[in-house]
Amino acid sequence: MNCERIGALLPWYPHGLTAEESAQVAEHLRGCLACQEEFAHIQALRGLVGRALASGPALRPEVWERVAVRTGGLRLGRLRLGSGMLGFSLSLAVRGKTLPILIEFFLFGRRVPIFEYAGGEP
Amino acid sequence: MDEAELLAQVARGDHQAFQQFYRLYAPRVFRYALTLVRDQFLAEEVVQETMIAVWRGAKGFRGRSQVSTWVFGIARNQAWQVLRRTPQNLSEPEEEVVVLDGVGMVEEEERVRKALTKLPPIEREVVVLAFYQGLTYRDIAAILGVPEGTVKSRMYHARKRLRELLSPDHGRSPASQSKVEEKAPFRQARESNVGGDGP
């Protein structure tokens, strides 16, 4: 394989390739300084991207509460008024001895929870 | 227990298994969604709708694709739906993700995050799926519904752009000031293919 074809596989080397592809890349890397350098660049970039994304905002626990309300147990009912742009929704369910409740507004396409009770942690 | 086994338990209606699945996938889906919708609240909504779709659609998963391919495929569709009903001004002009507690960010991480936002969305998601989610190019092709060669080509262009954006000389040479095309939130979202295992 030439440098161009190897270069296209490098971002997925070694774990995202088939055994055969990995072996071909490894063999090429042994004898090609330019591709070794390219691989080092890719590894550095992978690390930078990983760290940058990992340090971004975290998923808030309230999201689980909303999911739990809509998936846990038997749904008693859901009342929706208005539209997705501007509206109101009330969801009630029964799970064991808990009564998950979710009340939310829809404001310009966003869900704005007003009250939520899930009765469980993820 | 492997992911497919866990999903099989979810399909049988085991809510405990679903909680475990949520812990495993929700943070990953959130990171991916952030790169698509670029807003923390919208990304949370994508997580919420994706996980509910997983709960409801787990029975439909036939194991023809990886669990991760299936989940990210659902997330991509949900992100598209969220963006479609969101007014343009909420998803388009943001330079960066809305961060609730953005204190104490390391400068380099901030620089990389900014560089990522300057990539065309179709390239950004390939970088994130490969470098952050650790997916193979075959899985990414299945999620995006594009040929494998397209994934490799998007990665090539993304790397080239990132190298330019992250170079110390960026912003000084006229070439580096070329405007990056940023039209649709992410092209081909309608054609998204979740490997035939969609819920």
Interface residues (C-beta under 8 A of the other chain):
Chain A: G7 A8 L9 P11 W12 H15 G16 L17 H41 I42 L45 R46 L48 V49 G50 R51 A52 L53 A54 S55 G56 P57 A58 L59 R60 V63 W64 R66 V67 A68 R70 T71 G72 G73 G84 M85 R95 F108 G109 R110 R111 G120 P122
Chain B: H15 F18 Q19 Y22 R23 A26 P27 F30 R31 L34 T35 Q40 F41 L42 E44 E45 V47 Q48 M51 I52 W55 R56 V82 R85 T86 P87 L90 V97 V98 V99 L100 D101 G102 M105 V106 E108 E109 E110 V112 R113 L116 V127 V128 A130 F131 Y132 G134 L135 T136 Y137 K152 S153 M155 Y156 R159 L162 R163 L166
